[in-house]
Amino acid sequence: MKTTLELPDGLMHRVKLRAVHRNQKLKDAIAQLLELGMAASPDTEKTPRAPKPVRLKGGRLNIGDIEAAIAAGRE
């Protein structure tokens, strides 16, 4: 697949030098570096679970209770 990327000049220069030193095509060097980076990073395909809902004991909250809790959290 073809794509266009905007990379910092210094980074592109280092990638080009790496490709030359390893006798690789630039596209192969970039693909290899991307694969290595993807393998080194944590698995992001897992979807994070939503937190469990909070269950309140003692009845319903009113706006005053909510504002007091927010104010207490700021202190």
C-alpha positions in Angstrom: 0.0 0.0 0.0 1.3 3.5 -0.8 1.1 6.2 1.8 2.6 9.6 2.4 4.2 10.5 5.7 5.7 13.7 7.0 8.7 12.9 9.1 11.3 15.1 10.7 14.3 15.7 8.5 16.7 14.2 11.1 14.7 11.1 11.5 14.4 10.6 7.7 18.2 11.1 7.3 18.9 8.4 10.0 16.5 5.9 8.3 18.1 6.5 4.9 21.6 5.9 6.4 20.4 2.8 8.1 18.9 1.4 4.8 22.2 2.2 3.0 24.3 0.5 5.6 22.1 -2.6 5.6 21.9 -2.6 1.8 18.1 -2.3 2.0 15.5 -0.4 0.0 14.2 2.6 1.9 10.6 1.1 1.9 11.9 -2.2 3.4 13.9 -0.4 6.1 10.8 1.7 7.1 8.6 -1.4 7.1 11.1 -3.3 9.2 11.4 -0.4 11.7 7.6 -0.1 12.0 7.3 -3.9 12.6 9.9 -3.7 15.3 8.2 -0.7 16.9 4.8 -2.4 16.8 6.2 -5.6 18.4 7.9 -3.6 21.1 4.8 -1.7 22.2 2.1 -3.2 24.4 -0.8 -4.8 22.7 -3.3 -2.0 22.0 -5.9 -4.2 20.3 -7.4 -5.1 23.6 -10.3 -2.8 24.4 -10.3 -1.3 27.9 -13.2 -2.3 30.0 -15.6 0.3 31.2 -15.5 0.8 35.0 -18.3 -0.8 37.0 -21.1 1.5 37.8 -21.1 3.0 41.3 -23.9 1.8 43.6 -25.0 4.2 46.2 -26.1 3.2 49.6 -28.5 5.4 51.5 -30.8 6.8 48.9 -30.6 9.4 46.1 -28.3 12.3 45.8 -29.4 15.8 45.3 -27.5 18.6 43.6 -26.1 19.9 46.9 -24.6 16.5 47.7 -23.0 16.4 44.2 -21.6 19.9 44.5 -20.2 19.2 48.0 -18.4 16.1 46.7 -16.9 18.0 43.8 -15.8 20.8 46.1 -14.3 18.2 48.5 -12.3 16.7 45.7 -10.8 20.0 44.8 -9.4 20.5 48.3 
